[in-house]
Amino acid sequence: MPDSSPFSVPVVDISAYTGKLGAQARAAVARAMDEACATVGFVQILGHRVPDDVIAGLTEAVDGFFALGLQEKKAYQVPGNRGYSPPKSESLSLSLGVESASRMNDFFEAFNIGSEARWFEEPDLSEADYGINVWPDVDAFRPRVEAYYDHAARVARTLMTVFADALGIPGDFFEHLTDHSVDVLRMNNYALPEGTDVSLDGDPTGMGEHTDFGFVTVLWADQVAGLQVLGRDNVWHDVQPIDGALLINLGDLTARLTNDRWMSTLHRVKPPVIDGTIKRRRSVAFFHDGNIDATVATLPSHLDADGGMAYEPILVRDHIAAKLAGSRQGKANTAAVREASRVLAAQQGS
């Protein structure tokens, strides 16, 4: 039965971890995080200690790149999960095996960078799994983006420690799953420059309903309407970051670890259309997706959750490949059974 309690995204201040406070303060944060992850799966975090000037530099870099002409941006299209993605080149709902209601690909453009195989000491890592970054010829783009990337990665690693404490497992538990994590920083833009050859006919989908692939996502976003989260009431709810907060949400691998006690929350973007054009909205998501060669299995302490039905262990490489084949290659992911059922239930209830 759907949850009838009012929907809100919990706010958790993680200063006890970023400021290295005592065990009692950290335990209080871990309890709050457990409650937030068990009820919503989206959290507003404060105390992350990402400097304002780093975020300002990031937004300037994002604006500088997306202000380029479409053909200039298309020069940075590369194979794999790096570089530029033009508007309507992806369909995120297919990463769950669900055809979008409008049968249109998603109305956003993006630019990705991420971890490279050569960053790590492991000898058998492949560039085909991790990708090679390309850097646009935009003033100060690379140093500004790299500065934010480093902070977002730090926040993600801090959150994994918070998660371990919240789940009552050793604080270093996640190291063997994330010490050479295939992380991605995705910069998204929902307002398109004049003259772009994309039609606004019908009901445009900024980004289709989907779950994120890995362990946790750290999201900076404009305080502009558009992001919607599917609550346990099977209703889509609007979410905007509060002042000074980053949004975080759980990914599929954390849901698998906890057997959906902590759920990988479905979300989408419905861009506001005013006078036939999409209002400007930007977001930057850091995906902490785990080691490409790691196998993720449900924690023994959570095998009895969700009616005793545990997820099968999965190799991170296989999981990511299936999700990307859906979103970027149009091949419906048939493995995302639980997530797809939630999308279909929401569609039937709307």
C-alpha positions in Angstrom: 0.0 0.0 0.0 1.4 3.5 -0.9 2.8 5.5 2.0 0.3 8.3 2.9 2.7 10.4 5.0 3.7 13.9 3.7 6.6 13.9 1.4 9.7 15.9 2.2 13.4 15.5 1.5 15.3 15.3 4.9 18.1 17.7 5.7 21.2 16.1 7.3 24.3 18.2 8.4 27.4 16.1 7.9 29.7 18.5 9.7 30.5 15.8 12.3 32.3 13.9 9.6 33.8 16.7 7.5 34.8 18.5 10.7 36.1 15.3 12.4 34.0 15.7 15.5 33.5 13.1 18.2 31.9 9.7 18.1 28.7 10.9 19.7 28.1 13.6 17.1 28.9 11.2 14.2 26.5 8.6 15.6 23.7 11.2 15.6 24.4 12.0 11.9 24.5 8.3 11.1 21.1 7.8 12.7 19.7 10.7 10.8 21.2 9.4 7.5 19.7 5.9 8.1 16.3 7.4 8.6 16.6 9.6 5.5 17.8 6.7 3.3 15.2 4.3 4.6 12.3 6.6 4.0 13.1 8.8 1.0 16.5 8.0 -0.6 17.1 11.6 -1.4 18.8 13.8 1.2 19.7 17.5 1.4 23.2 17.7 2.9 24.8 20.7 4.7 28.2 20.9 6.2 29.8 19.4 3.0 32.5 22.1 3.0 32.6 22.7 -0.7 33.7 26.3 -1.0 31.4 28.9 -2.5 34.2 30.0 -4.9 34.6 26.5 -6.2 30.9 26.2 -7.0 31.0 29.6 -8.6 33.9 28.5 -10.8 32.0 25.4 -11.7 28.9 27.3 -12.8 31.1 29.7 -14.9 32.7 26.7 -16.6 29.3 25.1 -17.3 28.0 28.3 -18.7 31.0 28.8 -20.9 30.8 25.4 -22.5 27.1 25.3 -23.1 27.2 28.8 -24.6 29.1 27.4 -27.5 27.3 26.7 -30.8 25.8 23.2 -31.2 28.3 22.2 -33.9 31.2 23.4 -31.7 29.9 21.3 -28.9 29.4 18.3 -31.1 33.1 18.3 -31.8 33.5 16.9 -28.3 31.3 13.8 -28.9 33.4 10.7 -28.2 32.6 7.0 -27.7 31.7 5.8 -24.2 30.4 7.7 -21.2 32.6 10.9 -21.7 32.3 14.1 -23.6 29.3 15.8 -25.1 25.7 14.4 -25.4 23.5 16.5 -27.7 19.8 17.1 -26.9 17.5 14.1 -27.6 20.4 11.7 -27.9 19.5 9.8 -24.8 16.5 8.1 -23.2 17.1 7.5 -19.5 13.9 5.6 -18.9 15.2 2.8 -21.2 18.0 2.2 -18.6 15.0 0.7 -16.6 13.5 -1.0 -19.7 10.6 1.5 -19.8 9.6 3.3 -23.0 9.1 7.1 -22.3 5.5 8.1 -22.2 6.1 10.7 -24.9 8.2 8.3 -27.0 10.7 11.1 -27.2 14.3 11.1 -26.2 15.3 13.3 -23.3 15.4 17.0 -23.8 18.8 17.9 -22.2 22.4 18.2 -23.2 25.3 17.1 -21.1 29.1 17.0 -20.8 30.8 14.2 -18.9 34.3 13.8 -17.4 35.3 11.0 -15.0 38.0 8.8 -13.6 40.4 7.2 -16.0 42.1 3.8 -15.7 45.5 5.4 -15.6 44.7 7.2 -12.4 44.9 4.0 -10.5 47.7 1.5 -9.7 45.7 -1.6 -10.6 47.4 -3.2 -13.6 44.4 -4.7 -15.4 42.1 -1.7 -15.6 40.9 -0.9 -19.1 40.4 2.5 -20.8 37.3 0.9 -22.4 35.7 0.6 -19.0 36.7 4.0 -17.6 36.9 6.2 -20.6 39.3 9.0 -21.6 38.4 12.6 -20.8 38.2 15.3 -23.5 38.5 18.9 -22.5 36.8 21.8 -24.4 38.8 24.8 -25.4 36.8 27.1 -23.1 38.6 29.6 -20.8 39.5 28.0 -17.4 37.1 25.1 -18.0 39.4 22.3 -17.0 40.8 23.7 -13.7 37.4 24.9 -12.6 35.8 21.6 -13.3 38.6 19.6 -11.8 38.5 21.7 -8.6 34.8 20.9 -8.1 35.4 17.2 -9.1 37.9 16.8 -6.3 35.5 18.2 -3.7 32.6 16.1 -5.0 34.7 13.0 -4.8 35.7 13.9 -1.2 32.0 14.3 -0.3 31.1 11.0 -1.9 33.9 9.2 0.0 32.8 10.9 3.2 29.2 9.7 2.6 30.4 6.1 2.2 31.8 6.3 5.8 28.5 7.8 7.0 26.7 5.0 5.2 28.9 2.3 6.8 28.2 3.7 10.3 24.5 4.0 9.5 24.4 0.3 8.4 26.4 -0.9 11.4 29.3 -2.3 9.3 33.0 -1.6 9.5 33.9 2.0 8.6 36.3 0.8 5.8 33.8 -1.7 4.3 33.3 0.2 1.1 37.0 0.6 0.3 37.2 -2.8 -1.5 34.2 -1.7 -3.6 35.3 1.8 -4.4 39.1 2.3 -4.2 39.3 2.5 -8.0 35.7 3.7 -8.6 34.5 4.5 -12.1 33.2 7.9 -11.2 31.5 10.3 -13.6 30.8 14.1 -13.3 27.9 15.0 -15.6 27.1 18.6 -16.3 23.5 19.1 -17.6 21.8 21.9 -19.4 18.1 22.2 -20.0 17.9 25.6 -21.8 19.0 25.5 -25.4 20.4 28.4 -27.4 18.3 30.2 -30.1 18.4 28.3 -33.4 19.0 24.9 -31.9 17.2 22.3 -34.2 15.1 20.7 -31.5 11.3 20.9 -31.5 9.3 21.7 -28.4 6.2 20.0 -29.8 4.3 17.8 -27.3 5.3 17.3 -23.7 9.1 17.6 -23.6 10.9 15.4 -21.1 14.0 17.1 -19.6 15.3 13.8 -18.3 13.2 10.6 -18.2 12.5 8.7 -15.1 15.5 6.7 -13.9 17.5 5.5 -11.0 21.2 6.2 -10.7 23.6 3.4 -11.4 26.1 3.3 -8.5 26.4 3.8 -4.8 25.7 7.5 -4.3 25.1 10.6 -6.4 26.2 14.1 -5.2 24.2 16.8 -7.0 24.6 20.5 -7.3 21.6 22.1 -9.0 20.0 25.5 -9.7 17.1 26.4 -7.4 14.8 26.1 -10.4 11.8 23.8 -10.6 12.1 20.7 -12.6 13.6 17.8 -10.5 10.9 15.4 -9.4 11.2 12.4 -7.0 8.9 9.5 -6.9 7.7 9.1 -3.3 6.5 5.9 -1.7 3.0 7.1 -2.4 3.6 6.6 -6.1 3.3 10.3 -6.7 6.0 12.6 -8.3 7.1 15.4 -6.0 9.0 18.5 -6.8 12.4 18.9 -5.2 14.7 22.0 -5.1 17.9 22.3 -3.1 17.7 24.6 -0.1 20.3 27.4 0.4 23.8 26.0 0.7 22.8 22.4 0.3 23.9 19.6 -2.1 21.3 16.9 -2.9 22.4 13.3 -2.6 20.5 10.2 -3.7 21.2 6.5 -3.5 22.0 4.5 -6.5 21.2 0.9 -7.5 24.2 -0.7 -5.9 23.3 0.7 -2.5 19.8 -0.6 -3.0 21.2 -4.0 -3.8 23.4 -4.0 -0.7 20.5 -3.2 1.6 17.9 -5.3 -0.4 15.9 -2.1 -1.0 15.7 -1.1 2.7 17.5 1.9 1.3 15.9 2.4 -2.0 17.4 3.7 -5.2 14.9 6.5 -5.6 13.3 7.1 -9.0 13.6 10.7 -10.3 13.1 12.7 -13.5 13.3 16.3 -14.7 10.2 18.0 -16.2 11.6 21.4 -17.4 9.2 24.4 -17.0 8.2 25.6 -20.4 7.4 29.3 -20.6 6.2 31.0 -23.8 7.4 28.0 -25.8 10.9 27.9 -24.4 12.5 26.0 -21.5 13.5 28.1 -18.5 17.2 27.9 -17.8 18.1 25.0 -15.5 21.6 23.5 -14.8 22.7 20.6 -12.7 26.0 18.8 -12.1 25.9 15.3 -10.8 28.9 13.3 -9.4 28.2 9.6 -9.7 30.2 7.4 -7.4 29.7 4.1 -9.2 32.1 1.7 -7.7 35.0 -0.5 -8.9 34.4 -1.8 -12.4 35.6 -5.2 -11.4 33.8 -5.4 -8.0 30.9 -7.8 -7.3 28.1 -6.3 -5.2 25.9 -8.6 -3.1 23.3 -8.0 -0.5 24.6 -7.6 3.1 24.0 -10.6 5.3 22.2 -8.4 7.7 19.6 -7.4 5.0 18.9 -10.8 3.4 15.5 -10.9 5.1 14.4 -7.5 3.8 11.8 -7.1 1.1 10.0 -10.3 1.9 13.2 -12.3 1.9 13.9 -11.8 -1.8 17.5 -10.8 -2.2 19.1 -9.4 -5.3 21.5 -11.7 -7.2 25.2 -10.6 -6.9 26.2 -8.5 -9.8 29.4 -7.3 -11.4 29.6 -3.5 -11.5 30.8 -3.7 -15.1 27.8 -5.7 -16.2 25.4 -3.5 -14.3 26.7 -0.2 -15.8 26.9 -1.7 -19.3 23.2 -2.7 -19.2 22.1 0.7 -17.9 24.2 2.7 -20.5 22.9 0.4 -23.3 19.4 1.5 -22.4 20.0 5.2 -22.0 22.5 5.8 -24.7 22.0 3.0 -27.2 18.2 2.5 -27.0 18.5 -1.2 -25.8 15.9 -1.6 -23.0 17.5 -2.9 -19.8 15.5 -6.1 -18.9 17.3 -6.6 -15.6 15.8 -3.6 -13.8 12.6 -5.4 -12.9 11.9 -3.8 -9.5 12.6 -0.3 -10.7 10.5 -0.7 -13.8 7.6 -1.9 -11.8 7.7 1.3 -9.7 7.7 3.5 -12.8 4.7 1.6 -14.3 2.8 1.8 -11.0 3.3 5.6 -11.0 2.1 5.9 -14.6 -1.0 3.9 -13.9 -1.8 6.0 -10.8 -1.4 9.4 -12.6 
